[in-house]
């Protein structure tokens, strides 16, 4: 997914990371302390354990 700018001094727990790859995007961002939203594109969760964030069933191009 596309990156966005973050203001200096922003703590990771104040960042909402939106991604569509369970392992690379969501689990990585959650492990770093960010809040996450997984864009599932109709897929079931296949990461390790439970989805650590919210889930969106959006489809199409962004």
Residue, then its C-alpha position, 0 to 999 in steps of 0.5 A: x500500500x502507499x506510504x504517507x508522511x508522519x509528523x516528527x515526534x509521532x509515536x508508533x501507537x498513534x499511526x494507523x497502518x492500512x495494508x493488504x498483505x497479512x504478514x508483510x503489512x499487518x503483522x509487521x506494523x502491529x509488531x512495531x506498535x502501530x494500529x492496523x487495518x487489513x484490506x482483505x480483498x475477500x480473503x480469509x486471514x492467513x497470518x499467524x494467530x488472530x488478525x491483530x487489527x481491524x478488517x476491511x472487505x474493500x475491493x478494487x484499486x486505490 
